[in-house]
């Protein structure tokens, strides 16, 4: 399955991604700052900011997504 994870650099996001990859899923991870990507093998990174829609790069790839985990929060 193709799964999108937002909040991928956070504690929960990183661990979720690792488990999803272990289970054989293709993981797409949304990251606002590409310089802060966590190094995890097998992840396809998508750059985008959820506070600044529309996200052209996400719109093209969203067609491939079966499920999504929304782990972004506001402080």
N, CA, C, O and CB atoms as a CASP TS submission, in Angstrom:
PFRMAT TS
TARGET T0000
AUTHOR 0000-0000-0000
METHOD Language model
MODEL 1
PARENT N/A
ATOM      1  N   UNK     1       0.822  -1.178   0.000  1.00  0.00           N
ATOM      2  CA  UNK     1       0.000   0.000   0.000  1.00  0.00           C
ATOM      3  C   UNK     1       0.869   1.246   0.000  1.00  0.00           C
ATOM      4  O   UNK     1       1.972   1.240   0.547  1.00  0.00           O
ATOM      5  CB  UNK     1      -0.937  -0.005   1.193  1.00  0.00           C
ATOM      6  N   UNK     2       0.377   2.306  -0.609  1.00  0.00           N
ATOM      7  CA  UNK     2       1.049   3.603  -0.608  1.00  0.00           C
ATOM      8  C   UNK     2       0.449   4.452   0.509  1.00  0.00           C
ATOM      9  O   UNK     2      -0.754   4.712   0.536  1.00  0.00           O
ATOM     10  CB  UNK     2       0.912   4.318  -1.997  1.00  0.00           C
ATOM     11  N   UNK     3       1.314   4.879   1.430  1.00  0.00           N
ATOM     12  CA  UNK     3       0.840   5.592   2.612  1.00  0.00           C
ATOM     13  C   UNK     3       1.581   6.917   2.745  1.00  0.00           C
ATOM     14  O   UNK     3       2.806   6.977   2.638  1.00  0.00           O
ATOM     15  CB  UNK     3       1.029   4.733   3.885  1.00  0.00           C
ATOM     16  N   UNK     4       0.812   7.978   2.980  1.00  0.00           N
ATOM     17  CA  UNK     4       1.370   9.305   3.213  1.00  0.00           C
ATOM     18  C   UNK     4       1.408   9.567   4.715  1.00  0.00           C
ATOM     19  O   UNK     4       0.438   9.307   5.427  1.00  0.00           O
ATOM     20  CB  UNK     4       0.540  10.399   2.478  1.00  0.00           C
ATOM     21  N   UNK     5       2.539  10.085   5.186  1.00  0.00           N
ATOM     22  CA  UNK     5       2.666  10.457   6.593  1.00  0.00           C
ATOM     23  C   UNK     5       3.028  11.941   6.652  1.00  0.00           C
ATOM     24  O   UNK     5       4.068  12.354   6.139  1.00  0.00           O
ATOM     25  CB  UNK     5       3.747   9.575   7.329  1.00  0.00           C
ATOM     26  N   UNK     6       2.166  12.734   7.277  1.00  0.00           N
ATOM     27  CA  UNK     6       2.513  14.126   7.566  1.00  0.00           C
ATOM     28  C   UNK     6       3.035  14.161   8.994  1.00  0.00           C
ATOM     29  O   UNK     6       2.692  13.305   9.809  1.00  0.00           O
ATOM     30  CB  UNK     6       1.275  15.098   7.374  1.00  0.00           C
ATOM     31  N   UNK     7       3.866  15.151   9.293  1.00  0.00           N
ATOM     32  CA  UNK     7       4.499  15.160  10.609  1.00  0.00           C
ATOM     33  C   UNK     7       5.563  14.084  10.694  1.00  0.00           C
ATOM     34  O   UNK     7       5.812  13.533  11.766  1.00  0.00           O
ATOM     35  CB  UNK     7       3.457  14.962  11.714  1.00  0.00           C
ATOM     36  N   UNK     8       6.186  13.785   9.577  1.00  0.00           N
ATOM     37  CA  UNK     8       7.120  12.667   9.470  1.00  0.00           C
ATOM     38  C   UNK     8       8.404  12.854  10.264  1.00  0.00           C
ATOM     39  O   UNK     8       9.055  11.871  10.618  1.00  0.00           O
ATOM     40  CB  UNK     8       7.462  12.443   8.041  1.00  0.00           C
ATOM     41  N   UNK     9       8.782  14.094  10.552  1.00  0.00           N
ATOM     42  CA  UNK     9      10.013  14.334  11.315  1.00  0.00           C
ATOM     43  C   UNK     9       9.815  14.224  12.814  1.00  0.00           C
ATOM     44  O   UNK     9      10.792  14.228  13.562  1.00  0.00           O
ATOM     45  CB  UNK     9      10.561  15.693  10.989  1.00  0.00           C
ATOM     46  N   UNK    10       8.592  14.127  13.265  1.00  0.00           N
ATOM     47  CA  UNK    10       8.324  14.031  14.702  1.00  0.00           C
ATOM     48  C   UNK    10       8.600  12.642  15.253  1.00  0.00           C
ATOM     49  O   UNK    10       8.847  11.696  14.505  1.00  0.00           O
ATOM     50  CB  UNK    10       6.890  14.411  14.986  1.00  0.00           C
ATOM     51  N   UNK    11       8.553  12.540  16.555  1.00  0.00           N
ATOM     52  CA  UNK    11       8.825  11.272  17.235  1.00  0.00           C
ATOM     53  C   UNK    11       7.888  10.164  16.757  1.00  0.00           C
ATOM     54  O   UNK    11       8.338   9.082  16.378  1.00  0.00           O
ATOM     55  CB  UNK    11       8.693  11.447  18.748  1.00  0.00           C
ATOM     56  N   UNK    12       6.594  10.437  16.776  1.00  0.00           N
ATOM     57  CA  UNK    12       5.613   9.420  16.364  1.00  0.00           C
ATOM     58  C   UNK    12       5.757   9.129  14.875  1.00  0.00           C
ATOM     59  O   UNK    12       5.726   7.969  14.462  1.00  0.00           O
ATOM     60  CB  UNK    12       4.167   9.885  16.683  1.00  0.00           C
ATOM     61  N   UNK    13       5.914  10.181  14.065  1.00  0.00           N
ATOM     62  CA  UNK    13       6.042  10.002  12.621  1.00  0.00           C
ATOM     63  C   UNK    13       7.210   9.120  12.235  1.00  0.00           C
ATOM     64  O   UNK    13       7.070   8.233  11.392  1.00  0.00           O
ATOM     65  CB  UNK    13       6.185  11.333  11.953  1.00  0.00           C
ATOM     66  N   UNK    14       8.360   9.352  12.841  1.00  0.00           N
ATOM     67  CA  UNK    14       9.556   8.547  12.531  1.00  0.00           C
ATOM     68  C   UNK    14       9.328   7.079  12.848  1.00  0.00           C
ATOM     69  O   UNK    14       9.661   6.210  12.042  1.00  0.00           O
ATOM     70  CB  UNK    14      10.774   9.063  13.313  1.00  0.00           C
ATOM     71  N   UNK    15       8.766   6.797  14.010  1.00  0.00           N
ATOM     72  CA  UNK    15       8.554   5.407  14.405  1.00  0.00           C
ATOM     73  C   UNK    15       7.463   4.743  13.561  1.00  0.00           C
ATOM     74  O   UNK    15       7.565   3.566  13.218  1.00  0.00           O
ATOM     75  CB  UNK    15       8.188   5.332  15.888  1.00  0.00           C
ATOM     76  N   UNK    16       6.434   5.496  13.236  1.00  0.00           N
ATOM     77  CA  UNK    16       5.377   4.966  12.374  1.00  0.00           C
ATOM     78  C   UNK    16       5.935   4.602  11.003  1.00  0.00           C
ATOM     79  O   UNK    16       5.638   3.530  10.474  1.00  0.00           O
ATOM     80  CB  UNK    16       4.235   5.987  12.229  1.00  0.00           C
ATOM     81  N   UNK    17       6.737   5.484  10.431  1.00  0.00           N
ATOM     82  CA  UNK    17       7.339   5.228   9.122  1.00  0.00           C
ATOM     83  C   UNK    17       8.163   3.946   9.139  1.00  0.00           C
ATOM     84  O   UNK    17       8.051   3.117   8.236  1.00  0.00           O
ATOM     85  CB  UNK    17       8.215   6.409   8.696  1.00  0.00           C
ATOM     86  N   UNK    18       8.979   3.791  10.156  1.00  0.00           N
ATOM     87  CA  UNK    18       9.809   2.583  10.253  1.00  0.00           C
ATOM     88  C   UNK    18       8.957   1.322  10.287  1.00  0.00           C
ATOM     89  O   UNK    18       9.284   0.337   9.625  1.00  0.00           O
ATOM     90  CB  UNK    18      10.693   2.644  11.499  1.00  0.00           C
ATOM     91  N   UNK    19       7.874   1.340  11.049  1.00  0.00           N
ATOM     92  CA  UNK    19       6.992   0.171  11.140  1.00  0.00           C
ATOM     93  C   UNK    19       6.280  -0.097   9.810  1.00  0.00           C
ATOM     94  O   UNK    19       6.138  -1.250   9.401  1.00  0.00           O
ATOM     95  CB  UNK    19       5.957   0.373  12.258  1.00  0.00           C
ATOM     96  N   UNK    20       5.838   0.960   9.145  1.00  0.00           N
ATOM     97  CA  UNK    20       5.156   0.793   7.859  1.00  0.00           C
ATOM     98  C   UNK    20       6.087   0.189   6.812  1.00  0.00           C
ATOM     99  O   UNK    20       5.677  -0.667   6.029  1.00  0.00           O
ATOM    100  CB  UNK    20       4.616   2.138   7.363  1.00  0.00           C
ATOM    101  N   UNK    21       7.331   0.634   6.803  1.00  0.00           N
ATOM    102  CA  UNK    21       8.308   0.083   5.859  1.00  0.00           C
ATOM    103  C   UNK    21       8.600  -1.373   6.185  1.00  0.00           C
ATOM    104  O   UNK    21       8.712  -2.200   5.281  1.00  0.00           O
ATOM    105  CB  UNK    21       9.611   0.903   5.881  1.00  0.00           C
ATOM    106  N   UNK    22       8.725  -1.693   7.474  1.00  0.00           N
ATOM    107  CA  UNK    22       8.939  -3.090   7.884  1.00  0.00           C
ATOM    108  C   UNK    22       7.813  -3.992   7.378  1.00  0.00           C
ATOM    109  O   UNK    22       8.045  -5.150   7.030  1.00  0.00           O
ATOM    110  CB  UNK    22       9.043  -3.191   9.419  1.00  0.00           C
ATOM    111  N   UNK    23       6.591  -3.453   7.341  1.00  0.00           N
ATOM    112  CA  UNK    23       5.427  -4.220   6.889  1.00  0.00           C
ATOM    113  C   UNK    23       5.324  -4.281   5.368  1.00  0.00           C
ATOM    114  O   UNK    23       4.418  -4.921   4.834  1.00  0.00           O
ATOM    115  CB  UNK    23       4.157  -3.618   7.459  1.00  0.00           C
ATOM    116  N   UNK    24       6.256  -3.613   4.659  1.00  0.00           N
ATOM    117  CA  UNK    24       6.288  -3.694   3.197  1.00  0.00           C
ATOM    118  C   UNK    24       5.532  -2.603   2.462  1.00  0.00           C
ATOM    119  O   UNK    24       5.323  -2.709   1.254  1.00  0.00           O
ATOM    120  CB  UNK    24       5.751  -4.988   2.779  1.00  0.00           C
ATOM    121  N   UNK    25       5.117  -1.560   3.162  1.00  0.00           N
ATOM    122  CA  UNK    25       4.389  -0.468   2.528  1.00  0.00           C
ATOM    123  C   UNK    25       5.347   0.533   1.892  1.00  0.00           C
ATOM    124  O   UNK    25       6.483   0.685   2.342  1.00  0.00           O
ATOM    125  CB  UNK    25       3.491   0.236   3.546  1.00  0.00           C
ATOM    126  N   UNK    26       4.883   1.216   0.839  1.00  0.00           N
ATOM    127  CA  UNK    26       5.622   2.334   0.261  1.00  0.00           C
ATOM    128  C   UNK    26       5.186   3.579   1.014  1.00  0.00           C
ATOM    129  O   UNK    26       3.996   3.890   1.070  1.00  0.00           O
ATOM    130  CB  UNK    26       5.366   2.473  -1.293  1.00  0.00           C
ATOM    131  N   UNK    27       6.145   4.294   1.594  1.00  0.00           N
ATOM    132  CA  UNK    27       5.826   5.452   2.421  1.00  0.00           C
ATOM    133  C   UNK    27       6.250   6.742   1.726  1.00  0.00           C
ATOM    134  O   UNK    27       7.380   6.880   1.258  1.00  0.00           O
ATOM    135  CB  UNK    27       6.505   5.336   3.793  1.00  0.00           C
ATOM    136  N   UNK    28       5.311   7.679   1.676  1.00  0.00           N
ATOM    137  CA  UNK    28       5.556   9.041   1.217  1.00  0.00           C
ATOM    138  C   UNK    28       5.491   9.914   2.458  1.00  0.00           C
ATOM    139  O   UNK    28       4.525   9.832   3.216  1.00  0.00           O
ATOM    140  CB  UNK    28       4.512   9.503   0.109  1.00  0.00           C
ATOM    141  N   UNK    29       6.498  10.746   2.681  1.00  0.00           N
ATOM    142  CA  UNK    29       6.535  11.579   3.880  1.00  0.00           C
ATOM    143  C   UNK    29       6.554  13.046   3.488  1.00  0.00           C
ATOM    144  O   UNK    29       7.376  13.471   2.676  1.00  0.00           O
ATOM    145  CB  UNK    29       7.761  11.236   4.751  1.00  0.00           C
ATOM    146  N   UNK    30       5.649  13.812   4.066  1.00  0.00           N
ATOM    147  CA  UNK    30       5.567  15.238   3.799  1.00  0.00           C
ATOM    148  C   UNK    30       6.465  15.974   4.777  1.00  0.00           C
ATOM    149  O   UNK    30       6.375  15.778   5.988  1.00  0.00           O
ATOM    150  CB  UNK    30       4.107  15.744   3.901  1.00  0.00           C
ATOM    151  N   UNK    31       7.336  16.826   4.238  1.00  0.00           N
ATOM    152  CA  UNK    31       8.254  17.594   5.068  1.00  0.00           C
ATOM    153  C   UNK    31       8.239  19.048   4.609  1.00  0.00           C
ATOM    154  O   UNK    31       8.300  19.335   3.414  1.00  0.00           O
ATOM    155  CB  UNK    31       9.691  17.006   5.002  1.00  0.00           C
ATOM    156  N   UNK    32       8.159  19.952   5.568  1.00  0.00           N
ATOM    157  CA  UNK    32       8.125  21.380   5.245  1.00  0.00           C
ATOM    158  C   UNK    32       9.521  21.871   4.863  1.00  0.00           C
ATOM    159  O   UNK    32       9.675  22.613   3.893  1.00  0.00           O
ATOM    160  CB  UNK    32       7.577  22.197   6.439  1.00  0.00           C
ATOM    161  N   UNK    33      10.530  21.463   5.617  1.00  0.00           N
ATOM    162  CA  UNK    33      11.902  21.891   5.384  1.00  0.00           C
ATOM    163  C   UNK    33      12.723  20.683   4.943  1.00  0.00           C
ATOM    164  O   UNK    33      12.986  19.793   5.751  1.00  0.00           O
ATOM    165  CB  UNK    33      12.512  22.545   6.661  1.00  0.00           C
ATOM    166  N   UNK    34      13.132  20.636   3.671  1.00  0.00           N
ATOM    167  CA  UNK    34      13.860  19.452   3.182  1.00  0.00           C
ATOM    168  C   UNK    34      15.197  19.231   3.863  1.00  0.00           C
ATOM    169  O   UNK    34      15.742  18.129   3.792  1.00  0.00           O
ATOM    170  CB  UNK    34      14.083  19.568   1.708  1.00  0.00           C
ATOM    171  N   UNK    35      15.742  20.245   4.520  1.00  0.00           N
ATOM    172  CA  UNK    35      17.019  20.092   5.221  1.00  0.00           C
ATOM    173  C   UNK    35      16.860  19.373   6.559  1.00  0.00           C
ATOM    174  O   UNK    35      17.849  18.973   7.173  1.00  0.00           O
ATOM    175  CB  UNK    35      17.657  21.454   5.446  1.00  0.00           C
ATOM    176  N   UNK    36      15.622  19.209   7.007  1.00  0.00           N
ATOM    177  CA  UNK    36      15.378  18.550   8.291  1.00  0.00           C
ATOM    178  C   UNK    36      14.854  17.127   8.127  1.00  0.00           C
ATOM    179  O   UNK    36      14.348  16.533   9.078  1.00  0.00           O
ATOM    180  CB  UNK    36      14.395  19.359   9.108  1.00  0.00           C
ATOM    181  N   UNK    37      14.978  16.584   6.919  1.00  0.00           N
ATOM    182  CA  UNK    37      14.504  15.214   6.687  1.00  0.00           C
ATOM    183  C   UNK    37      15.259  14.235   7.573  1.00  0.00           C
ATOM    184  O   UNK    37      16.478  14.328   7.718  1.00  0.00           O
ATOM    185  CB  UNK    37      14.666  14.822   5.203  1.00  0.00           C
ATOM    186  N   UNK    38      14.544  13.315   8.152  1.00  0.00           N
ATOM    187  CA  UNK    38      15.153  12.237   8.922  1.00  0.00           C
ATOM    188  C   UNK    38      15.624  11.190   7.915  1.00  0.00           C
ATOM    189  O   UNK    38      14.919  10.897   6.949  1.00  0.00           O
ATOM    190  CB  UNK    38      14.142  11.622   9.978  1.00  0.00           C
ATOM    191  N   UNK    39      16.771  10.644   8.128  1.00  0.00           N
ATOM    192  CA  UNK    39      17.302   9.665   7.180  1.00  0.00           C
ATOM    193  C   UNK    39      16.696   8.292   7.449  1.00  0.00           C
ATOM    194  O   UNK    39      17.081   7.599   8.391  1.00  0.00           O
ATOM    195  CB  UNK    39      18.844   9.601   7.266  1.00  0.00           C
ATOM    196  N   UNK    40      15.745   7.916   6.604  1.00  0.00           N
ATOM    197  CA  UNK    40      15.103   6.610   6.703  1.00  0.00           C
ATOM    198  C   UNK    40      15.083   6.018   5.294  1.00  0.00           C
ATOM    199  O   UNK    40      14.516   6.610   4.376  1.00  0.00           O
ATOM    200  CB  UNK    40      13.643   6.716   7.314  1.00  0.00           C
ATOM    201  N   UNK    41      15.695   4.868   5.129  1.00  0.00           N
ATOM    202  CA  UNK    41      15.743   4.221   3.812  1.00  0.00           C
ATOM    203  C   UNK    41      14.349   3.820   3.345  1.00  0.00           C
ATOM    204  O   UNK    41      13.540   3.323   4.127  1.00  0.00           O
ATOM    205  CB  UNK    41      16.656   2.988   3.853  1.00  0.00           C
ATOM    206  N   UNK    42      14.084   4.039   2.078  1.00  0.00           N
ATOM    207  CA  UNK    42      12.831   3.597   1.489  1.00  0.00           C
ATOM    208  C   UNK    42      11.712   4.620   1.499  1.00  0.00           C
ATOM    209  O   UNK    42      10.627   4.345   0.986  1.00  0.00           O
ATOM    210  CB  UNK    42      12.375   2.402   2.184  1.00  0.00           C
ATOM    211  N   UNK    43      11.947   5.793   2.068  1.00  0.00           N
ATOM    212  CA  UNK    43      10.915   6.823   2.131  1.00  0.00           C
ATOM    213  C   UNK    43      11.026   7.734   0.913  1.00  0.00           C
ATOM    214  O   UNK    43      12.124   8.125   0.518  1.00  0.00           O
ATOM    215  CB  UNK    43      11.034   7.645   3.438  1.00  0.00           C
ATOM    216  N   UNK    44       9.890   8.066   0.325  1.00  0.00           N
ATOM    217  CA  UNK    44       9.848   9.054  -0.752  1.00  0.00           C
ATOM    218  C   UNK    44       9.369  10.361  -0.129  1.00  0.00           C
ATOM    219  O   UNK    44       8.233  10.459   0.333  1.00  0.00           O
ATOM    220  CB  UNK    44       8.905   8.593  -1.945  1.00  0.00           C
ATOM    221  N   UNK    45      10.237  11.354  -0.120  1.00  0.00           N
ATOM    222  CA  UNK    45       9.948  12.620   0.539  1.00  0.00           C
ATOM    223  C   UNK    45       9.226  13.574  -0.403  1.00  0.00           C
ATOM    224  O   UNK    45       9.552  13.666  -1.586  1.00  0.00           O
ATOM    225  CB  UNK    45      11.235  13.260   1.050  1.00  0.00           C
ATOM    226  N   UNK    46       8.246  14.279   0.140  1.00  0.00           N
ATOM    227  CA  UNK    46       7.495  15.295  -0.587  1.00  0.00           C
ATOM    228  C   UNK    46       7.646  16.590   0.191  1.00  0.00           C
ATOM    229  O   UNK    46       7.339  16.639   1.382  1.00  0.00           O
ATOM    230  CB  UNK    46       5.977  14.895  -0.765  1.00  0.00           C
ATOM    231  N   UNK    47       8.120  17.643  -0.476  1.00  0.00           N
ATOM    232  CA  UNK    47       8.269  18.930   0.192  1.00  0.00           C
ATOM    233  C   UNK    47       6.977  19.717   0.064  1.00  0.00           C
ATOM    234  O   UNK    47       6.406  19.821  -1.022  1.00  0.00           O
ATOM    235  CB  UNK    47       9.456  19.728  -0.397  1.00  0.00           C
ATOM    236  N   UNK    48       6.520  20.270   1.181  1.00  0.00           N
ATOM    237  CA  UNK    48       5.304  21.071   1.151  1.00  0.00           C
ATOM    238  C   UNK    48       4.967  21.606   2.531  1.00  0.00           C
ATOM    239  O   UNK    48       5.390  21.060   3.550  1.00  0.00           O
ATOM    240  CB  UNK    48       4.142  20.254   0.609  1.00  0.00           C
ATOM    241  N   UNK    49       4.200  22.681   2.541  1.00  0.00           N
ATOM    242  CA  UNK    49       3.789  23.317   3.789  1.00  0.00           C
ATOM    243  C   UNK    49       2.268  23.300   3.842  1.00  0.00           C
ATOM    244  O   UNK    49       1.616  23.899   2.987  1.00  0.00           O
ATOM    245  CB  UNK    49       4.346  24.782   3.902  1.00  0.00           C
ATOM    246  N   UNK    50       1.702  22.634   4.815  1.00  0.00           N
ATOM    247  CA  UNK    50       0.249  22.512   4.918  1.00  0.00           C
ATOM    248  C   UNK    50      -0.439  23.840   5.211  1.00  0.00           C
ATOM    249  O   UNK    50      -1.650  23.962   5.029  1.00  0.00           O
ATOM    250  CB  UNK    50      -0.104  21.517   5.991  1.00  0.00           C
ATOM    251  N   UNK    51       0.317  24.831   5.661  1.00  0.00           N
ATOM    252  CA  UNK    51      -0.262  26.143   5.922  1.00  0.00           C
ATOM    253  C   UNK    51      -0.289  27.020   4.682  1.00  0.00           C
ATOM    254  O   UNK    51      -0.836  28.123   4.713  1.00  0.00           O
ATOM    255  CB  UNK    51       0.504  26.835   7.017  1.00  0.00           C
ATOM    256  N   UNK    52       0.300  26.540   3.585  1.00  0.00           N
ATOM    257  CA  UNK    52       0.357  27.314   2.349  1.00  0.00           C
ATOM    258  C   UNK    52      -0.167  26.496   1.161  1.00  0.00           C
ATOM    259  O   UNK    52       0.578  26.224   0.220  1.00  0.00           O
ATOM    260  CB  UNK    52       1.797  27.779   2.079  1.00  0.00           C
ATOM    261  N   UNK    53      -1.432  26.110   1.204  1.00  0.00           N
ATOM    262  CA  UNK    53      -1.981  25.384   0.058  1.00  0.00           C
ATOM    263  C   UNK    53      -2.164  26.331  -1.120  1.00  0.00           C
ATOM    264  O   UNK    53      -2.172  27.542  -0.902  1.00  0.00           O
ATOM    265  CB  UNK    53      -3.324  24.714   0.425  1.00  0.00           C
ATOM    266  N   UNK    54      -2.307  25.867  -2.328  1.00  0.00           N
ATOM    267  CA  UNK    54      -2.308  24.443  -2.706  1.00  0.00           C
ATOM    268  C   UNK    54      -0.896  23.880  -2.807  1.00  0.00           C
ATOM    269  O   UNK    54       0.074  24.621  -2.972  1.00  0.00           O
ATOM    270  CB  UNK    54      -3.032  24.250  -4.039  1.00  0.00           C
ATOM    271  N   UNK    55      -0.799  22.593  -2.709  1.00  0.00           N
ATOM    272  CA  UNK    55       0.478  21.905  -2.775  1.00  0.00           C
ATOM    273  C   UNK    55       0.578  21.147  -4.105  1.00  0.00           C
ATOM    274  O   UNK    55       0.188  19.981  -4.177  1.00  0.00           O
ATOM    275  CB  UNK    55       0.647  20.939  -1.570  1.00  0.00           C
ATOM    276  N   UNK    56       1.094  21.791  -5.148  1.00  0.00           N
ATOM    277  CA  UNK    56       1.148  21.121  -6.456  1.00  0.00           C
ATOM    278  C   UNK    56       1.880  19.787  -6.420  1.00  0.00           C
ATOM    279  O   UNK    56       1.443  18.828  -7.055  1.00  0.00           O
ATOM    280  CB  UNK    56       1.813  22.020  -7.461  1.00  0.00           C
ATOM    281  N   UNK    57       2.990  19.711  -5.684  1.00  0.00           N
ATOM    282  CA  UNK    57       3.742  18.456  -5.647  1.00  0.00           C
ATOM    283  C   UNK    57       2.927  17.361  -4.967  1.00  0.00           C
ATOM    284  O   UNK    57       3.033  16.191  -5.335  1.00  0.00           O
ATOM    285  CB  UNK    57       5.082  18.652  -4.917  1.00  0.00           C
ATOM    286  N   UNK    58       2.125  17.728  -3.991  1.00  0.00           N
ATOM    287  CA  UNK    58       1.303  16.751  -3.281  1.00  0.00           C
ATOM    288  C   UNK    58       0.106  16.328  -4.124  1.00  0.00           C
ATOM    289  O   UNK    58      -0.266  15.155  -4.128  1.00  0.00           O
ATOM    290  CB  UNK    58       0.829  17.322  -1.943  1.00  0.00           C
ATOM    291  N   UNK    59      -0.493  17.263  -4.829  1.00  0.00           N
ATOM    292  CA  UNK    59      -1.660  16.943  -5.654  1.00  0.00           C
ATOM    293  C   UNK    59      -1.338  15.877  -6.689  1.00  0.00           C
ATOM    294  O   UNK    59      -2.162  14.999  -6.941  1.00  0.00           O
ATOM    295  CB  UNK    59      -2.178  18.197  -6.349  1.00  0.00           C
ATOM    296  N   UNK    60      -0.158  15.935  -7.291  1.00  0.00           N
ATOM    297  CA  UNK    60       0.236  14.945  -8.295  1.00  0.00           C
ATOM    298  C   UNK    60       0.423  13.567  -7.669  1.00  0.00           C
ATOM    299  O   UNK    60       0.055  12.553  -8.263  1.00  0.00           O
ATOM    300  CB  UNK    60       1.528  15.381  -8.996  1.00  0.00           C
ATOM    301  N   UNK    61       0.992  13.533  -6.473  1.00  0.00           N
ATOM    302  CA  UNK    61       1.295  12.249  -5.839  1.00  0.00           C
ATOM    303  C   UNK    61       0.125  11.686  -5.059  1.00  0.00           C
ATOM    304  O   UNK    61       0.092  10.485  -4.790  1.00  0.00           O
ATOM    305  CB  UNK    61       2.476  12.393  -4.927  1.00  0.00           C
ATOM    306  N   UNK    62      -0.832  12.512  -4.689  1.00  0.00           N
ATOM    307  CA  UNK    62      -1.954  12.061  -3.862  1.00  0.00           C
ATOM    308  C   UNK    62      -2.779  10.989  -4.562  1.00  0.00           C
ATOM    309  O   UNK    62      -3.436  10.179  -3.907  1.00  0.00           O
ATOM    310  CB  UNK    62      -2.845  13.240  -3.498  1.00  0.00           C
ATOM    311  N   UNK    63      -2.748  10.983  -5.865  1.00  0.00           N
ATOM    312  CA  UNK    63      -3.486   9.970  -6.629  1.00  0.00           C
ATOM    313  C   UNK    63      -2.953   8.568  -6.350  1.00  0.00           C
ATOM    314  O   UNK    63      -3.666   7.580  -6.527  1.00  0.00           O
ATOM    315  CB  UNK    63      -3.403  10.269  -8.132  1.00  0.00           C
ATOM    316  N   UNK    64      -1.700   8.487  -5.913  1.00  0.00           N
ATOM    317  CA  UNK    64      -1.075   7.200  -5.632  1.00  0.00           C
ATOM    318  C   UNK    64      -1.299   6.732  -4.192  1.00  0.00           C
ATOM    319  O   UNK    64      -0.979   5.591  -3.857  1.00  0.00           O
ATOM    320  CB  UNK    64       0.406   7.284  -5.913  1.00  0.00           C
ATOM    321  N   UNK    65      -1.843   7.596  -3.344  1.00  0.00           N
ATOM    322  CA  UNK    65      -1.946   7.317  -1.918  1.00  0.00           C
ATOM    323  C   UNK    65      -3.212   6.522  -1.595  1.00  0.00           C
ATOM    324  O   UNK    65      -4.311   6.876  -2.022  1.00  0.00           O
ATOM    325  CB  UNK    65      -1.927   8.622  -1.125  1.00  0.00           C
ATOM    326  N   UNK    66      -3.032   5.438  -0.830  1.00  0.00           N
ATOM    327  CA  UNK    66      -4.166   4.630  -0.377  1.00  0.00           C
ATOM    328  C   UNK    66      -4.663   5.099   0.996  1.00  0.00           C
ATOM    329  O   UNK    66      -5.868   5.152   1.240  1.00  0.00           O
ATOM    330  CB  UNK    66      -3.772   3.142  -0.320  1.00  0.00           C
ATOM    331  N   UNK    67      -3.726   5.436   1.890  1.00  0.00           N
ATOM    332  CA  UNK    67      -4.058   5.878   3.240  1.00  0.00           C
ATOM    333  C   UNK    67      -3.122   7.015   3.626  1.00  0.00           C
ATOM    334  O   UNK    67      -2.034   7.156   3.068  1.00  0.00           O
ATOM    335  CB  UNK    67      -3.958   4.703   4.260  1.00  0.00           C
ATOM    336  N   UNK    68      -3.562   7.826   4.593  1.00  0.00           N
ATOM    337  CA  UNK    68      -2.722   8.924   5.084  1.00  0.00           C
ATOM    338  C   UNK    68      -2.831   9.025   6.602  1.00  0.00           C
ATOM    339  O   UNK    68      -3.895   8.812   7.184  1.00  0.00           O
ATOM    340  CB  UNK    68      -3.129  10.268   4.422  1.00  0.00           C
ATOM    341  N   UNK    69      -1.716   9.350   7.218  1.00  0.00           N
ATOM    342  CA  UNK    69      -1.665   9.629   8.649  1.00  0.00           C
ATOM    343  C   UNK    69      -1.360  11.120   8.806  1.00  0.00           C
ATOM    344  O   UNK    69      -0.342  11.607   8.313  1.00  0.00           O
ATOM    345  CB  UNK    69      -0.585   8.732   9.382  1.00  0.00           C
ATOM    346  N   UNK    70      -2.232  11.824   9.484  1.00  0.00           N
ATOM    347  CA  UNK    70      -2.077  13.265   9.705  1.00  0.00           C
ATOM    348  C   UNK    70      -1.576  13.454  11.129  1.00  0.00           C
ATOM    349  O   UNK    70      -2.343  13.361  12.087  1.00  0.00           O
ATOM    350  CB  UNK    70      -3.431  14.046   9.464  1.00  0.00           C
ATOM    351  N   UNK    71      -0.285  13.720  11.257  1.00  0.00           N
ATOM    352  CA  UNK    71       0.333  13.849  12.574  1.00  0.00           C
ATOM    353  C   UNK    71       0.825  15.260  12.842  1.00  0.00           C
ATOM    354  O   UNK    71       1.717  15.467  13.665  1.00  0.00           O
ATOM    355  CB  UNK    71       1.481  12.878  12.707  1.00  0.00           C
ATOM    356  N   UNK    72       0.244  16.231  12.148  1.00  0.00           N
ATOM    357  CA  UNK    72       0.623  17.633  12.319  1.00  0.00           C
ATOM    358  C   UNK    72      -0.275  18.255  13.364  1.00  0.00           C
ATOM    359  O   UNK    72      -1.475  17.986  13.407  1.00  0.00           O
ATOM    360  CB  UNK    72       0.532  18.414  10.981  1.00  0.00           C
ATOM    361  N   UNK    73       0.309  19.086  14.205  1.00  0.00           N
ATOM    362  CA  UNK    73      -0.493  19.760  15.222  1.00  0.00           C
ATOM    363  C   UNK    73      -0.089  21.228  15.281  1.00  0.00           C
ATOM    364  O   UNK    73       0.977  21.601  14.791  1.00  0.00           O
ATOM    365  CB  UNK    73      -0.321  19.081  16.613  1.00  0.00           C
ATOM    366  N   UNK    74      -0.907  22.031  15.858  1.00  0.00           N
ATOM    367  CA  UNK    74      -0.596  23.435  16.095  1.00  0.00           C
ATOM    368  C   UNK    74      -0.310  23.644  17.559  1.00  0.00           C
ATOM    369  O   UNK    74      -0.963  23.055  18.420  1.00  0.00           O
ATOM    370  CB  UNK    74      -1.742  24.346  15.634  1.00  0.00           C
ATOM    371  N   UNK    75       0.656  24.472  17.836  1.00  0.00           N
ATOM    372  CA  UNK    75       0.997  24.742  19.237  1.00  0.00           C
ATOM    373  C   UNK    75       0.267  25.975  19.726  1.00  0.00           C
ATOM    374  O   UNK    75       0.422  26.367  20.882  1.00  0.00           O
ATOM    375  CB  UNK    75       2.516  24.922  19.409  1.00  0.00           C
TER
END
